[in-house]
Amino acid sequence: MNTDRMLNRAAAEIASGQIVNLGIGLPTQLINYLPESVDVLIQSENGVLGAWKQASKETADAALIDAGGVYTTTREGSCFFDSAVSFAMIRRGKVDMSVMGAFEVDELGNLANWKIPGRFSPGIGGAMELAQKTPRIVILCSHNDKRGNPKILKRCTLPLTAKRCVSRIITDKAVMDVTKEGLLLREIAENIQLDDLLAQTGAELKVSDQLERF
């Protein structure tokens, strides 16, 4: 999986002036791919606005962590508040976009990213609130799981985080939009052929007339 290509493409979704929440795992790494010209505030639902890159061992502040429990840093203009204020921001739609990982996404925009039955899960956490209340949800995940099974499906099989919440899906192989007519393939990775991509996807893809490579 070419994570650099995927993260560079996903970074283009973030614009100056936005408040953005980055999910645990791969989405958090987007901070390292943002151009210096992009002036954005990263919100962490445990009460940080202006979270920035992961702290080094030498500079880590034991009192400053993000929602994933990682020691973080802050940018100029950052601020701190309690969880009640943080979730009030989310519930009122003050976070412009959330970039989240996924176990499964389907053609209706349903999202499953918190639990695989039979495996330990700490709980659904803030993902449910973010998925339901953020105006734009971008999913960043591998196109297939470790066994090669598709993550992009006609219908999710795992417990849902939220229904019909996803706007765009970015994987290591494609960029797809959730539309009323189904999943629209906007972009395809340079190293994969269209027929191969369609065979590796568990949902029907409608191909854009202006299909691009990334």
C-alpha positions, 0 to 999 in steps of 0.5 A: 500500500502506497501510503505516501500517495494516499496521504498526499492526495488526502491532504489536498482535501484540507483548505485554509480557514477550516476546522478539521478533525483527524481520526486515529491512525492514518488520518492523524498523519495528514498533519505531516503532509499539509503544505505550509501555505495551508492555515488550518485548525486541527480539533481533537475531541478531548479538548484541543483546537490547534493540535499539531504534529506529534511531540518527540520524546524530548519535547513531550508534555505529559499533560498534552495528548490528543484523542488517540492518547498520543503526545502532541504539540500545538500551533500558534493560536491554539486553545484548550477546553473541556469535553462538553465544549468540544462536543458542543462544537461537533454537534453544532456543526462547527467542525468543517470536516472529519477525516476518518479511517474505516473497516468498511464503507458502502455505496450508501455512505454508511460507515463501520469503523469502531468494532469487529465482532469477536475483537476487543473494542474500547467503544464507539467513542467520539466517532459516532458524533463526528460521523453524524454531525460533521458536514463533510466526512472523508474516509481514508483507508486501504482499498482492501483488508490484509486478506485482500477482501474489499473494504468498499462494499454494496452494504456494510456487514460490520456494526455501523458507526453512522448511516449515510454520512460519508461524502468522499472515500480516498484509498490507496487505489481510488477516490470515490464520491458517494452520490444519490446514484451510488459510488462515483469513481473520480480518480484512480491510482497510477499503478492500477488498471480500471478493470483490476480496480473494479474487480477489487471493489465490493460495490458497483462503481460508476466511472466519471467521464473525467476520470483522472489519475493521482 
